[in-house]
Amino acid sequence: MVTLNIAMKLNETHPLKLETLVELSSGCFTEENMITYEIFILRTLAWNVHPPTALSFARKFVQFLPSSVSSSTKKDVVEISRFLLELAVCDYSLVVCPPSFLAIAAILNAIDDLGPTRFPHLQFDCAVFLENIAHFVGGENNSGVTLVQERIAHIYQERTDFTSEEISALRNVDSPVCVSTVENGCDSSYIAFKETGGSAFTNNHVTSNSNVAEQSRKLRKLD
């Protein structure tokens, strides 16, 4: 209840009143309990309650794509990146990675997935993107980004080995990561991926199972 209250304070225009939350708890908590634990949580987190997420980085970084890339293509890159980053939440080796690395890797995988049709000069566009990131943001740990990129691709391949019946079933459930419904949220992106036969990047970047353990150990050293 306390973490829900903190989240509402951060993200809602009109958060619930404290007495309302106490009432919803059916008498399990008092206002004093809520206040005490809220202070404890905030102090433990050193008030770092709204750090930038990988998705927020991706939304910013997509602007570093070459100027020749259309706005509609950039929007699609963000949506595919969103889906990939939601998959990445399920893998602990990626949870401990810097969110900026995750964002760059997801964008590169999204570019690969859209392929030459949307990116006629794919390798050049990727090179320009990375150069812009290094110039305006800083950091040139391309090997680290490549590890993250390969890991995300591997996770995507593992998560998309579903039958048509399982895909249909996904339409009737909410995403476990995204708070929106399937029709408006991240699962609809997954269904669109399967129906359009995408995922070109899995052929280019996915690693074998024998490399996953070693890769995970390397990823933990990136932070």
C-alpha positions as CSV (number, residue, x, y, z in Angstrom):
1,M,0.0,0.0,0.0
2,V,2.9,2.4,0.8
3,T,4.7,1.8,-2.5
4,L,1.4,2.2,-4.3
5,N,0.9,5.5,-2.5
6,I,4.4,6.6,-3.5
7,A,3.8,5.6,-7.1
8,M,0.6,7.6,-7.3
9,K,2.3,10.7,-5.9
10,L,4.9,10.5,-8.6
11,N,2.6,9.7,-11.6
12,E,-1.0,10.7,-10.8
13,T,-2.4,14.2,-11.0
14,H,-4.9,13.5,-8.2
15,P,-3.5,10.7,-5.9
16,L,-5.7,9.1,-3.4
17,K,-5.9,10.6,0.1
18,L,-4.1,8.8,2.9
19,E,-7.4,8.1,4.7
20,T,-8.8,6.5,1.6
21,L,-5.8,4.1,1.4
22,V,-6.2,3.3,5.1
23,E,-9.9,2.5,4.4
24,L,-9.0,0.3,1.4
25,S,-6.6,-1.7,3.7
26,S,-9.6,-2.8,5.7
27,G,-8.1,-1.7,8.9
28,C,-4.8,-3.5,8.4
29,F,-2.8,-0.2,8.5
30,T,-3.2,3.1,10.2
31,E,-2.1,6.5,8.9
32,E,0.8,6.4,11.2
33,N,1.9,3.1,9.8
34,M,1.7,4.4,6.3
35,I,3.7,7.5,7.1
36,T,6.4,5.6,9.0
37,Y,7.0,3.1,6.2
38,E,6.9,5.7,3.5
39,I,9.7,7.6,5.3
40,F,11.6,4.4,5.7
41,I,11.3,3.5,2.0
42,L,12.2,7.0,0.8
43,R,15.3,7.1,3.1
44,T,16.4,3.7,2.0
45,L,16.2,4.7,-1.6
46,A,17.9,8.0,-0.8
47,W,14.8,9.7,-2.5
48,N,15.9,8.3,-5.8
49,V,12.4,7.4,-6.7
50,H,12.1,8.6,-10.3
51,P,15.3,7.6,-12.1
52,P,15.4,7.5,-16.0
53,T,14.2,4.2,-17.4
54,A,15.5,2.4,-20.5
55,L,12.4,3.4,-22.3
56,S,12.9,7.1,-21.5
57,F,16.4,6.9,-22.8
58,A,15.1,5.1,-26.0
59,R,12.6,7.9,-26.6
60,K,15.4,10.5,-26.4
61,F,18.1,8.5,-28.3
62,V,15.9,7.8,-31.3
63,Q,16.4,11.5,-32.2
64,F,20.0,10.7,-32.9
65,L,19.1,8.6,-35.9
66,P,20.1,10.2,-39.2
67,S,17.9,13.1,-40.4
68,S,17.0,11.1,-43.4
69,V,14.9,8.7,-41.3
70,S,11.2,9.6,-41.3
71,S,9.3,10.5,-38.2
72,S,7.0,7.5,-38.8
73,T,10.0,5.1,-38.9
74,K,11.3,6.7,-35.7
75,K,8.0,6.1,-34.0
76,D,8.0,2.5,-35.1
77,V,11.6,2.1,-33.7
78,V,10.4,3.4,-30.3
79,E,7.4,1.0,-30.3
80,I,9.6,-2.0,-31.1
81,S,12.2,-0.9,-28.6
82,R,9.4,-0.6,-26.0
83,F,8.4,-4.2,-26.6
84,L,12.0,-5.5,-26.4
85,L,12.7,-3.5,-23.2
86,E,9.6,-5.1,-21.6
87,L,11.0,-8.5,-22.4
88,A,14.4,-7.5,-21.0
89,V,12.8,-6.8,-17.6
90,C,12.4,-10.6,-17.3
91,D,16.1,-11.3,-17.4
92,Y,18.2,-10.4,-14.3
93,S,21.4,-10.1,-16.2
94,L,19.9,-7.2,-18.1
95,V,18.1,-5.6,-15.0
96,V,21.6,-4.8,-13.6
97,C,22.8,-3.2,-16.9
98,P,22.8,0.6,-17.3
99,P,19.4,1.6,-18.8
100,S,21.2,3.7,-21.5
101,F,22.9,0.5,-22.7
102,L,19.5,-1.3,-22.9
103,A,18.0,1.6,-24.8
104,I,20.8,1.7,-27.4
105,A,20.7,-2.1,-27.8
106,A,17.0,-2.1,-28.2
107,I,17.1,0.6,-30.9
108,L,19.7,-1.3,-32.8
109,N,17.7,-4.4,-32.7
110,A,14.6,-2.5,-33.8
111,I,16.5,-1.1,-36.8
112,D,17.5,-4.6,-37.7
113,D,14.0,-5.8,-37.4
114,L,12.6,-3.1,-39.7
115,G,15.3,-4.0,-42.2
116,P,16.4,-2.5,-45.5
117,T,12.8,-1.6,-46.5
118,R,12.7,1.1,-43.8
119,F,16.5,1.6,-43.5
120,P,17.9,1.4,-47.1
121,H,21.4,2.2,-45.7
122,L,21.1,0.1,-42.6
123,Q,24.8,-0.2,-41.7
124,F,25.4,3.4,-42.4
125,D,22.4,4.5,-40.3
126,C,23.5,2.4,-37.4
127,A,27.0,3.8,-37.6
128,V,25.7,7.4,-37.7
129,F,23.4,6.6,-34.7
130,L,26.3,5.3,-32.6
131,E,28.6,8.2,-33.6
132,N,25.9,10.7,-32.5
133,I,25.4,8.9,-29.2
134,A,29.1,9.0,-28.6
135,H,29.4,12.6,-29.5
136,F,26.4,14.1,-27.8
137,V,26.0,11.7,-24.9
138,G,29.5,10.3,-24.3
139,G,30.8,6.8,-23.9
140,E,32.0,4.4,-26.5
141,N,31.6,1.0,-24.9
142,N,30.4,-0.7,-28.1
143,S,31.4,-4.1,-26.9
144,G,29.1,-3.7,-23.9
145,V,26.2,-2.6,-26.1
146,T,26.8,-5.5,-28.4
147,L,26.5,-8.0,-25.5
148,V,23.3,-6.4,-24.4
149,Q,22.0,-6.4,-28.0
150,E,22.7,-10.1,-28.4
151,R,21.1,-10.9,-25.1
152,I,17.9,-9.1,-25.9
153,A,17.8,-10.8,-29.3
154,H,18.2,-14.2,-27.6
155,I,15.4,-13.4,-25.1
156,Y,13.1,-12.3,-28.0
157,Q,13.7,-15.6,-29.8
158,E,13.0,-17.6,-26.6
159,R,9.8,-15.7,-25.9
160,T,8.4,-15.9,-29.4
161,D,8.3,-19.7,-29.9
162,F,4.5,-19.8,-29.5
163,T,1.8,-21.6,-31.5
164,S,-1.0,-19.7,-33.2
165,E,-3.4,-20.8,-30.4
166,E,-1.1,-19.3,-27.7
167,I,-0.9,-16.1,-29.7
168,S,-4.7,-15.9,-29.8
169,A,-4.8,-16.5,-26.1
170,L,-2.5,-13.5,-25.5
171,R,-5.2,-11.2,-26.9
172,N,-7.3,-12.0,-23.8
173,V,-4.8,-11.2,-21.1
174,D,-3.1,-8.1,-19.9
175,S,0.7,-7.6,-20.3
176,P,2.6,-8.6,-17.1
177,V,4.9,-5.7,-17.6
178,C,2.7,-3.0,-19.1
179,V,-0.3,-1.6,-17.2
180,S,-2.3,-1.1,-20.4
181,T,-4.5,-3.7,-22.1
182,V,-3.4,-6.0,-24.9
183,E,-5.2,-3.9,-27.5
184,N,-3.4,-0.7,-26.4
185,G,-0.3,-2.1,-24.8
186,C,2.8,-4.1,-25.3
187,D,1.2,-7.5,-26.1
188,S,-0.3,-6.0,-29.2
189,S,3.2,-5.2,-30.4
190,Y,4.1,-8.8,-29.9
191,I,1.1,-10.1,-31.8
192,A,1.9,-7.7,-34.6
193,F,5.5,-9.0,-34.7
194,K,4.3,-12.6,-35.1
195,E,1.6,-11.8,-37.7
196,T,4.0,-9.8,-39.9
197,G,6.8,-12.4,-39.7
198,G,9.4,-9.9,-38.5
199,S,12.3,-10.4,-36.1
200,A,15.1,-10.3,-38.7
201,F,17.5,-9.4,-36.0
202,T,17.2,-12.8,-34.3
203,N,19.0,-14.3,-37.3
204,N,21.9,-11.7,-37.1
205,H,22.5,-11.3,-33.4
206,V,21.1,-14.3,-31.4
207,T,23.7,-16.3,-29.5
208,S,23.7,-20.0,-28.8
209,N,22.6,-21.4,-25.5
210,S,26.2,-22.3,-24.6
211,N,27.1,-18.7,-24.6
212,V,24.3,-17.4,-22.4
213,A,25.9,-18.1,-19.0
214,E,29.2,-16.5,-20.0
215,Q,27.4,-13.6,-21.5
216,S,25.3,-13.0,-18.4
217,R,28.5,-12.9,-16.3
218,K,30.0,-10.2,-18.7
219,L,26.7,-8.2,-18.5
220,R,26.9,-8.0,-14.8
221,K,30.2,-6.2,-15.1
222,L,28.8,-3.4,-17.2
223,D,27.2,-1.4,-14.5
